[in-house]
Amino acid sequence: MRHPTRYHPAREYRTEPSEDSDIIVALFRSAVIIAFAVRLVPDPNYTVRPSTWTAVVVAALYTLALMLGYLASRRWLTRRRKESISSRPLWGFLMARRIAFQRTVALLVDLVMVSFIIRDVDKPEWLDIYYLIVAVGAVWFHRGGGVLTALGATGCVIWFTLTSHPGTGITDWALRMEITTRAAILVTVGVVTGWLARARDAERRTRERMDWEMRMARSVQRELLPAKLPEVPGYELGLRFSPAGLVGGDYYDAFITPDNRLVIVLADVAGKSVAAVLHLSLLRSHLRQAINEALSPREIGTRLNAALVDALPPRSFVGLFCGALDAPSGRLTYVNCGHTPPVLVRGSADEEPIVLYTGNIVLGVMVDPTYDEREVTLEGGDILICCTDGVTEAMDGDWQAFDTKGVIRAAEAARGANADEVVGHVLDASRQHAARRPTDDATLLAIRRVPSAG
């Protein structure tokens, strides 16, 4: 039984019932049957041979059986039933190869049907239809299938040529040229199409694995983030996490320390890949340990840098903002390690906002950097907005960034609203500013001191 989160480099996707090529071939076969019946059957001057009728009827019944079987399997063949059948030795063997067998029979049916129809209508130019059948065989079974189908089509060409020209020997020059030329072209079509199909399948396998890795990385990233924010009397906390299509390196956290401080953390790992999520996991592990030891924000930055400087690959780094809030006094002690600066918007419109920037270097690039720690006090009605560069680097049509000034303008426009409404307004403003689809995660974390608590 397959594990739902385990990657299987499936070659069996070449035999999926939902493959577009299966539907196209079935429609083509049906079109040939309908055209043959409509064009030739009503003609009183034309008599259809029993062999041709047999081939056409078999092809029609085969196509009908495939359609009914496909519709029935969609309703009946659930994943549980499929796993039950696959666990049995014989039925599991047949289940795993049912589509390959179905496609092999389809190629044989089409070769026979087309051969009899071409012989009856006596139109040598219709021999070009064999090229399409050979191409289908190559798409389904790659180079080997294309060559075998080409050899089968060559045999049909020989049979048609001999039966269409009775008394002509195999040594006749025109006959030999016809067979040799068509055989060479048929084999070439099979080989070339097989190589192209193989390249397409390799690309699909690569894309499938990348998609699987991204889904797993996104799942791990979600597991690293807190399920909910803590509640602090006298304060409101708001959060918006807007993931982009790719896996980003955004991380946020907020928790109460043993000494009753509220610690908030925002981090952004350079890059958008599985490696970024692995680095986030390492960051979270050391961060939680540092918090349990009741370290200050500056000491947390130093501890995390020491852990990451040897673990991160070259040209990789982590931007970090860490703040510790003493709720009764509203004093926020913080360190900014190369992260997008948070902004403190005052409750009064007469006071200028404060950008929380300390000028320190990012984590993971220097062995022993110095991190500065600063303080700011949240008064009643003040709101602190922390965000990642997915918000500030949103570009408009003129390649102008939303920037920290955009965050300030949006927050001031929502002054007086609660924390959740403010971060929602800022994120909406950033998205409206952007002229292109975002390619990076956007994270906003806000702390607002309720005016009555001031």
Backbone hydrogen bonds, N-H to C=O, Kabsch-Sander energy under -0.5 kcal/mol:
donor,donor_aa,acceptor,acceptor_aa,energy
6,R,3,H,-1.7
10,A,8,H,-3.3
14,R,11,R,-1.7
15,T,12,E,-2.3
16,E,13,Y,-1.2
19,E,16,E,-1.9
22,D,19,E,-0.7
23,I,19,E,-1.2
24,I,20,D,-2.4
25,V,21,S,-2.5
26,A,22,D,-2.1
27,L,23,I,-2.3
28,F,24,I,-2.5
29,R,25,V,-2.7
30,S,26,A,-2.3
31,A,27,L,-2.5
32,V,28,F,-2.3
33,I,29,R,-2.1
34,I,30,S,-2.6
35,A,31,A,-2.8
36,F,32,V,-2.4
37,A,33,I,-2.3
38,V,34,I,-2.9
39,R,35,A,-2.4
40,L,36,F,-2.1
41,V,36,F,-0.8
41,V,37,A,-0.8
43,D,40,L,-0.9
46,Y,43,D,-1.5
48,V,46,Y,-0.5
53,W,49,R,-2.3
54,T,50,P,-2.7
55,A,51,S,-2.1
56,V,52,T,-2.6
57,V,53,W,-2.9
58,V,54,T,-2.5
59,A,55,A,-2.2
60,A,56,V,-2.5
61,L,57,V,-2.8
62,Y,58,V,-2.6
63,T,59,A,-2.4
64,L,60,A,-2.4
65,A,61,L,-2.7
66,L,62,Y,-2.2
67,M,63,T,-2.2
68,L,64,L,-2.5
69,G,65,A,-2.7
70,Y,66,L,-2.5
71,L,67,M,-2.3
72,A,68,L,-2.5
73,S,69,G,-2.4
74,R,70,Y,-1.7
75,R,71,L,-0.9
76,W,72,A,-2.9
77,L,73,S,-1.5
78,T,76,W,-2.1
82,K,78,T,-2.7
83,E,79,R,-2.3
84,S,80,R,-2.1
85,I,81,R,-2.7
86,S,82,K,-2.4
87,S,83,E,-1.1
88,R,85,I,-1.5
92,G,88,R,-2.4
93,F,89,P,-1.7
94,L,90,L,-2.2
95,M,91,W,-2.7
96,A,92,G,-2.3
97,R,93,F,-1.0
98,R,95,M,-0.8
101,F,97,R,-2.3
102,Q,98,R,-2.2
103,R,99,I,-2.5
104,T,100,A,-2.0
105,V,101,F,-2.4
106,A,102,Q,-1.9
107,L,103,R,-2.2
108,L,104,T,-2.0
109,V,105,V,-2.9
110,D,106,A,-2.5
111,L,107,L,-2.4
112,V,108,L,-2.4
113,M,109,V,-2.8
114,V,110,D,-2.6
115,S,111,L,-2.0
116,F,112,V,-2.3
117,I,113,M,-2.2
118,I,114,V,-2.7
119,R,115,S,-2.2
120,D,116,F,-2.2
121,V,117,I,-2.5
122,D,118,I,-1.6
123,K,118,I,-1.0
126,W,123,K,-1.9
127,L,124,P,-2.0
128,D,125,E,-1.3
129,I,126,W,-1.9
130,Y,127,L,-1.7
131,Y,128,D,-1.3
132,L,128,D,-0.7
132,L,129,I,-0.6
133,I,129,I,-1.6
134,V,130,Y,-2.7
135,A,131,Y,-2.3
136,V,132,L,-2.2
137,G,133,I,-2.3
138,A,134,V,-2.1
139,V,135,A,-2.2
140,W,136,V,-2.4
141,F,137,G,-2.6
142,H,138,A,-1.8
145,G,141,F,-1.4
146,G,142,H,-2.5
147,V,143,R,-2.4
148,L,144,G,-2.4
149,T,145,G,-2.4
150,A,146,G,-2.2
151,L,147,V,-2.4
152,G,148,L,-2.3
153,A,149,T,-2.6
154,T,150,A,-2.4
155,G,151,L,-2.1
156,C,152,G,-1.8
157,V,153,A,-2.2
158,I,154,T,-2.5
159,W,155,G,-2.4
160,F,156,C,-2.8
161,T,157,V,-2.8
162,L,158,I,-2.5
163,T,159,W,-2.5
164,S,160,F,-2.0
165,H,161,T,-1.1
168,T,165,H,-1.8
172,D,169,G,-1.5
176,R,172,D,-2.5
177,M,173,W,-2.5
178,E,174,A,-2.4
179,I,175,L,-2.5
180,T,176,R,-2.7
181,T,177,M,-2.7
182,R,178,E,-2.2
183,A,179,I,-2.5
184,A,180,T,-2.2
185,I,181,T,-2.3
186,L,182,R,-3.0
187,V,183,A,-2.4
188,T,184,A,-2.2
189,V,185,I,-2.8
190,G,186,L,-2.2
191,V,187,V,-2.6
192,V,188,T,-2.8
193,T,189,V,-2.3
194,G,190,G,-1.9
195,W,191,V,-2.4
196,L,192,V,-2.4
197,A,193,T,-2.7
198,R,194,G,-2.3
199,A,195,W,-2.5
200,R,196,L,-2.4
201,D,197,A,-2.5
202,A,198,R,-2.3
203,E,199,A,-2.2
204,R,200,R,-2.3
205,R,201,D,-2.6
206,T,202,A,-2.2
207,R,203,E,-2.6
208,E,204,R,-2.8
209,R,205,R,-2.4
210,M,206,T,-2.4
211,D,207,R,-2.6
212,W,208,E,-2.2
213,E,209,R,-2.7
214,M,210,M,-2.5
215,R,211,D,-2.4
216,M,212,W,-2.4
217,A,213,E,-2.7
218,R,214,M,-2.7
219,S,215,R,-2.1
220,V,216,M,-2.5
221,Q,217,A,-2.6
222,R,218,R,-2.1
223,E,219,S,-1.8
224,L,220,V,-1.5
225,L,221,Q,-1.0
235,Y,232,V,-2.1
236,E,448,R,-2.8
238,G,446,A,-2.1
240,R,444,L,-2.4
242,S,442,A,-3.4
245,G,438,P,-0.6
248,G,246,L,-0.6
251,Y,267,A,-2.3
253,D,265,V,-2.0
255,F,263,V,-2.0
257,T,261,R,-2.7
260,N,257,T,-2.2
262,L,325,L,-2.3
263,V,255,F,-2.7
263,V,261,R,-0.7
264,I,262,L,-0.5
264,I,323,G,-2.6
265,V,253,D,-2.7
266,L,321,F,-2.3
267,A,251,Y,-2.9
268,D,319,G,-2.3
269,V,249,G,-2.0
270,A,317,F,-2.5
277,V,273,S,-1.2
278,L,274,V,-2.1
279,H,275,A,-2.2
280,L,276,A,-1.8
281,S,277,V,-2.1
282,L,278,L,-1.9
283,L,279,H,-2.5
284,R,280,L,-2.8
285,S,281,S,-2.0
286,H,282,L,-2.0
287,L,283,L,-2.4
288,R,284,R,-2.7
289,Q,285,S,-1.6
290,A,286,H,-2.2
291,I,287,L,-2.5
292,N,288,R,-2.1
293,E,289,Q,-1.0
294,A,291,I,-2.1
295,L,290,A,-1.7
300,I,296,S,-2.5
301,G,297,P,-2.4
302,T,298,R,-2.1
303,R,299,E,-2.6
304,L,300,I,-2.7
305,N,301,G,-2.2
306,A,302,T,-2.1
307,A,303,R,-1.5
308,L,304,L,-2.0
309,V,305,N,-2.4
312,L,308,L,-2.7
316,S,313,P,-1.3
318,V,363,L,-1.8
319,G,268,D,-2.5
320,L,337,C,-1.6
321,F,266,L,-2.9
322,C,335,V,-2.3
323,G,264,I,-2.4
324,A,333,T,-3.3
325,L,262,L,-3.2
325,L,323,G,-0.5
326,D,324,A,-0.5
326,D,331,R,-2.6
327,A,325,L,-0.9
330,G,326,D,-2.5
331,R,326,D,-0.7
332,L,376,V,-3.8
333,T,324,A,-2.6
333,T,331,R,-0.6
334,Y,374,R,-2.7
335,V,322,C,-2.1
337,C,320,L,-3.5
337,C,335,V,-0.6
338,G,336,N,-1.1
338,G,360,N,-0.7
339,H,320,L,-0.6
343,V,385,I,-2.2
344,L,354,I,-3.1
345,V,343,V,-0.7
345,V,383,I,-2.7
346,R,344,L,-0.6
351,E,348,S,-1.3
354,I,344,L,-2.2
356,L,342,P,-2.7
356,L,354,I,-0.6
357,Y,355,V,-1.6
360,N,336,N,-0.9
363,L,318,V,-2.9
365,V,362,V,-0.6
371,Y,369,P,-0.5
374,R,334,Y,-2.3
376,V,332,L,-1.8
378,L,330,G,-3.0
379,E,377,T,-0.6
381,G,449,R,-3.1
382,D,379,E,-2.1
383,I,345,V,-2.4
384,L,447,I,-3.2
385,I,343,V,-2.9
385,I,383,I,-0.5
386,C,384,L,-0.6
386,C,445,L,-3.2
388,T,443,T,-1.6
391,V,388,T,-1.9
392,T,388,T,-1.1
393,E,389,D,-2.2
394,A,391,V,-1.0
396,D,400,Q,-1.6
399,W,396,D,-1.8
401,A,399,W,-0.5
402,F,394,A,-1.6
403,D,392,T,-3.5
406,G,402,F,-1.4
407,V,403,D,-1.3
408,I,404,T,-2.3
409,R,405,K,-2.5
410,A,406,G,-2.3
411,A,407,V,-2.4
412,E,408,I,-2.7
413,A,409,R,-1.9
414,A,410,A,-0.9
415,R,412,E,-1.3
417,A,414,A,-2.1
422,V,418,N,-2.1
423,V,419,A,-2.2
424,G,420,D,-1.7
425,H,421,E,-2.1
426,V,422,V,-2.6
427,L,423,V,-2.4
428,D,424,G,-2.2
429,A,425,H,-2.1
430,S,426,V,-2.2
431,R,427,L,-2.4
432,Q,428,D,-2.4
433,H,429,A,-1.7
434,A,430,S,-1.5
435,A,395,M,-2.9
436,R,395,M,-0.6
442,A,242,S,-2.1
444,L,240,R,-2.9
445,L,386,C,-3.1
446,A,238,G,-2.7
447,I,384,L,-2.1
448,R,236,E,-2.7
449,R,382,D,-2.3
450,V,234,G,-2.1
450,V,448,R,-0.6
453,A,450,V,-2.0
454,G,451,P,-1.8
